[in-house]
Amino acid sequence: MTGIKRTYLDNAATSFPKPKGVSEAMCHYIEHIGANVGRGNYRSAYSADEVVYETREMIKTLFNAEDSKNVIFTPNVTYSVNNILKGFLKPGDHVLVSSMEHNAIMRPLVQLTHQGVTFDRIPCTREGKLVVETMLSLVKPNTKAVILMHASNVSGTIMPLEEVGHFCQRHRLKFIVDAAQTAGVLPIDMKSMHIDALAFTGHKSLLGPQGIGGFVVTDEMALMIEPLISGGTGSLSHSEEIPMVMPDRFEAGTLNLPGIFGLQASLKFLMETGLEKIHQKEQALTNRFILGIKTLPEIEIIGPKDMSHRMAVVSIQIKTKDIALVAHELDKQYGIMTRVGLHCSPSAHKTLGTYPVGTLRFSFGFFNTEKDVDYALEALKNILGYKS
Ligand SMILES: Cc1ncc(COP(=O)(O)O)c(C=O)c1O
């Protein structure tokens, strides 16, 4: 497309652009290293090993995890959650999830109900907020865990991880967290939040490439999860059993090494920039957008109105126009990229009162500017028929 400024406002789906250094690191691996890890006895294999180890250490530090050996690389949150839930839950177990969860949680969980696992949804408010007091009445003698997103990909609502973590600790429940929307923006402390397993994806706010993510577990939790995938690990090759040693137990097969090199570069960028600075900038952009939207009476903002409870994800509904047509116009006329529909989260939309139509979602990232926000507001006004 020529002549139209392209403005990317779909960072909740995947972040774009990536920081400088990410594609360079991936190319460096492919062009100059190329060796597998844990399998070759030569220098290039050792240098790849080193980067993988350093990246695990960085993830460990980012989430204040117990040990870098408990950082497991997978392609994404979806794969991680499948491994955690299917490896941990047994017939007869019961779990709690919030009513805001993404299908990355709900689909594996519903699959598990066919094998005798049951679950209850913790009802959230019309703003997507979870009230911890509502959880107690849902706990049963066979409840084994609480599975919760850190923030909603639909409404941006931030969940009270620390409070839920304490609840889980008091009631001897395992706490499994989906950090898809927050890793790289909000602080996550596995120890003080009592998180037993945390799933992350590299391509959203961690600003890395697609196809690399993972999960982090405590020592205790690692022993309670059966690996979903088994195969060669380059270690203990005399045995045909999947080894107990971490992280090999959960990393059979060759890792996504270009992805890990890219992720290391984005983690370096995040650590040099600081999460606080990233969060503040995204909050300022979101606030600017919300203030602008509030001047348009035909638009309803879905989710929390107060900035302290939300992320840089703003879903709207429009009384006077079809949101799918608006999204189409935003792209065609103005080059503005958004997302419309249910965002893989039917349960969240039922909670927010936006099912089955869904919402038009704008999601901002660290590389967006105030100009991008103003341009999107101007475009919306034009589409709605306001004279500029
Ligand atoms: C809250 C939430 N959980 C899970 C996922 C799945 O992430 P991935 O596709 O990287 O596995 C997403 C992606 O949109 C998400 O927003």
The ligand as a Gaussian input file, in Angstrom:
#p B3LYP/6-31G(d) Opt

LIG

0 1
 C       -4.382000     -13.594000      27.592000
 C       -3.778000     -14.459000      26.528000
 N       -3.460000     -15.734000      26.818000
 C       -2.903000     -16.549000      25.907000
 C       -2.644000     -16.107000      24.637000
 C       -2.005000     -17.051000      23.657000
 O       -0.737000     -16.609000      23.308000
 P        0.106000     -17.405000      22.205000
 O       -0.694000     -17.335000      20.934000
 O        1.396000     -16.672000      22.101000
 O        0.227000     -18.783000      22.700000
 C       -2.967000     -14.810000      24.274000
 C       -2.752000     -14.324000      22.897000
 O       -3.439000     -13.479000      22.388000
 C       -3.532000     -13.955000      25.251000
 O       -3.851000     -12.691000      24.963000

